[in-house]
Amino acid sequence: MFFLWAINGLTIALFGWDKLCARRKRLRVPERRLHWCAALGGSPAALLSRWIFRHKTRKQPFSRWLWGIIMVQAGLVGLAASNGLI
């Protein structure tokens, strides 16, 4: 459980940092890193961060990858629930 809190906190921090860097025209956080944080369990924080910071909302390739990650995670949770694992 601690891992999920940590990865979601890290995801929010990275989205916020990337937004700040974008405004100041500095070196950005790679999108691949943001996707990995979402894939490792930070997808709720990624969605929340997009809304809070109004960041990465119009980039279609980024959005498609993020929603793909969320769909895979939802499928895995559904599969685990149907087999009585959770």
N, C-alpha and C positions, 0 to 999 in steps of 0.2 A: 504494500500500500504506500509505503514511503516513496518508492520509486516513482509511482504515478504522480504524487504531489510534486516531487522534485522535477520530473520531466515537464510537467505542465507549467511549473514556475519558470523553468529555464526557457520554455517556448514563449511565454509572455514576455520575458525579459529580452529575448532575441528579436521578437517582432518590434518591441518598443525601441530597442537600440537601432535596428535597421531603419525605422521611420525617422529617428533622430539623425542618423547618418545621411539619409536621403535628403532631408531638409537642409543640412549643412554641406551637402555635396562632398561627402567624405567616402572612404572605403566602406562598402556595404557588406552585409551578411549574405553569403551565397544562398540562393534559393534552394539549392540541394540540401544545405544544412537545415533550413526551415522545414523542408519536407521530411528529412530524417527525424527531426524532433517530433513531428506529427505522427510519423509511422511508428515511433517507439512508444507511443501512448499519449502524446501531447496534442492530439487532434481537437479535443474540446477547447484547450487553451488557444490553439491556432484559430479556430472559428471566433472565439471571444476576442482575441487580439485584433483580428481583421476588423471587427465591429468597433472596438474601443479606439484603436489608432487610425481607423479608416485607411488601412494600408493593405496593399496587394488585393484590392477588391476588383480592379478593372483588368488585371492581367489574366487573360483567359487560359494560357497554358498553365500558369501557376494554379489557378482555380480548378482546372480539370484534374491535375495531379492530386491536389488536396482532397477533392471530392472522391476521387478514385481510392485514395488511402482510407477515407472514412467508410466507403462502401465495403471494402475488404474487411476492415475491422468489425463493422456491423455484422457482416456475414460470418466471421469467425466467432463472434459472441453468440449469434443465433445458433450456430452449429454446436458450440459448447453447451448452450442452454438446452438444446433439444436432446443432447446425450447425457444430460444430468450432471455435467461437470461443474456447473455454477448454479 
